[in-house]
Amino acid sequence: MTDSLHRLLTLVEVADLLRVSPHTIRAWIRGGKLQPVRLCRRLLFSRSEILRLLGEAEANKKAADSQSAAGEGPRVEDATTST
């Protein structure tokens, strides 16, 4: 296998790739959405982890789209209350 298959991405590279801020990447790590490889104090990411995250996001989007098409979108409660 070539070295390019095993290359880990830095936090900034992942943020650039996904077009989000490094702060968002750190929040995803804290929330358990993204699992880094920790090397000393550095956070590195495998390509397979990024693909897993993207696949999960795509599955969630398809599920939300199918709910919307079936008329099962999120319910909006009436904000007014009678006193």
N, C-alpha and C positions, 0 to 999 in steps of 0.2 A: 504494500500500500504506500501511497505517496504521503509526504509530510503535509500536503495541503488538506488531506482528509482528516488529519488529527489536529489541525491548528485550532487553538482556542481563541475566542473573540473576547476583547476587553469590554468593559461596561460601556465605554464611550462608543465603541464600534457597534455594539448591539443597539444602543440608543439611536445612533445615526441610521442604522439599517431599518429599524422599526419606526423611525421618524417620531420619536418621543424624547423627552428629556431624561438625562441620567437620574434625576430625582424620581421619575416614574418607574424606571427600572429598579431602583432601590425599594420603592414601595411595593412593587410586584414580588420582590424577594421576601420582604417582611410578611406579605400576605400569602406567601406560599405558591404563587402563580408561576414563579420562575426559580429554578434551582441552579445556583452557580457552583463552579468548582473553586474552592477557596485555596489559594496558594499564598501562604503567609497572610498578608493583609489585602492581597489583590483578589478581586472578583473576576473570574473568567467564565466563559460560557461555551459549551460545545454546540456545534451546529445542530446536532440531533435535539438538543434541548430547545433551541429556537424553533426548529420545525415542529416539535411537539406543541409548543405554545401557539404557534400559528394554526396548527391543525385543530386544537381545542377551540380557538377563537372562531374558526370557520364553522365548526360543528355547532357552536352556540348561536352563530348568526343564522344558520339554516334552521335551527329549532325555533328561533324567534320569528323568522320569516314564515314558517309553516303555521305558527300560532296566529300570526296576524292574518294570514290568508283564511284561516278557519274561523276568524272572528273571536279568537280567544286571547286577545291582547290584554295588557294590564288593565285592571279596573280602576276607574277614577271615581272616588267617592265624592259625594256632594260636600263642598267645603262649608256650606251654610248650616248653621244649627239653630234650632228653634229654642227659645228660652221662655 
